[in-house]
Amino acid sequence: MLGWIRIILLEKSSLDMEKCKRMEIRLPEAMIHLIQSFLSEEEAARTTLISKSWYNAWLTRPVLVLRHFHRRSAEFSEFAVKTLRRYQDSNLKIESLRLKMPRCTITDCTVEPLARRLIVDAMKMGATDLNLEFIPPTFVPTMWMPTIVMPQEVLGSETLLRLSLCGCEIDGNVNCSMLKSLSLDRVHLKSADLLESITSCCNSIEELSLSNSYDISNNISNYRTLLSGKNIHELHKLKRLYLEMVIVCNSFFDNLESRFPCLEDMSLVLCSCPPTLLTSSSLKRISMVQCLASRIEFEVPNLAIFSYSADKHVLSSIISISIKARDEWESHISMECHHFRISSSWYRDLHKLLTQLSSSRINLAINIGSGSVSDILGAVAKPVAVENLRVEAEYVVGRIIRCLYRYMSPQVGNSLLA
């Protein structure tokens, strides 16, 4: 269906209006809203060219998108208020608000009052899904930027289902008992126990994402969130957990199965992890990207996919990865080292990692810079079976790597000859 919509948009200009009217299929407005929700913002806007019914559906869609782009503050304020008033006058319901604005500067203090007004009014009109992004100007240091504080109408909502915050501040008790999805990206937490309060009061959360958020109670602007078993309470409905640029304590992994009995998908990105034993019978997918960890053991009997991505320096920090899974499982290993000269020690570390994952079906992707053939041959003693192999490297180095690993479905990079 979406393919036909895109074809109509591309060919609309070459058809006269009478033909377009004859080709038009009358669809219920609710169905048009559904189709527009699957398209990107630009594609959805272009559907207004199809017919008047599609244009009217665009004006009444329940997903309200307000983005500042390059408009001046006064112009955006007038546009946003006018749009919201149109919804109010037509008694339309808003299901989702996607708001993207710059953070207020010292010379412009109109941003926060406008943001508060738009958010609160949208919630009064039924919004249960908030995606709020406040981006600081690139030319102003972040430490000089006043933050936008989330209104209590958001933090205490009993109807909110999904909340995604970026570049703002939380100062106050959070009690959203119906919340199912929570994402905090570059969010300032005013007190040290706020994260504990959020996870203890919002116990219906199924998706949780914490990325580069700060505890500013000690007035240190670059203090990364420290996760432990204390500040992340039991979330018995949690299915997906995403952590980026946080420091994970050992206690966070203690009793993981009893605290998160439904957890199926866990992603760690740019995290620091201590030597850890992680036990969970519900986990099916684990992803680690550029994580610093010395020894990690996973007892995950129902694991389906393990993904690991690293560069030269992060790979050398991994001493041991041990995975115990009952059923057949896959590992996806990606090494991006094209900016470094690779030594024999790097190949030994990679070989050790692949040996530890040899009980899985290994999918290996390597993108490396310069290196000598002698380093490779001296590092790899016994090849490891690789189901899928992709290599981006100098011709000779790439050919040697392909010869060292037994593979079933090789994918040759652009820099290699078949």
Secondary structure, DSSP 8 states (H G I E B T S, - for coil): -HHHHHHHHHHGGGS-HHHHHHH-----HHHHHHHHHHS-HHHHHHGGGT-HHHHHHHHT-SEEEEE-TT--HHHHHHHHHHHHHHHHHTT----EEEEEEE--BTTB--HHHHHHHHHHHHHHTT--EEEEEEE--TTS-GGGS--EE--HHHHT-SS--EEEEESEEE-S----TT--EEEEES-EESSTTHHHHHHHH-TT-SEEEEES-EE-TTS-TT-B-EE-TTTS---TT--EEEEES-EE-HHHHTTHHHHSTT--EEEEES-EE-SEEEE-SS--EEEEES-EESEEEEE-TT--EEEEEE-HHHHHH--EEEEE-SS--EEEEEEEETTS-B-HHHHHHHHHHHHHTTTSEEEEEEEE--B-HHHHHHH-SS--EEEEEEEES-HHHHHHHHHHSEEEEEEE-TTS--
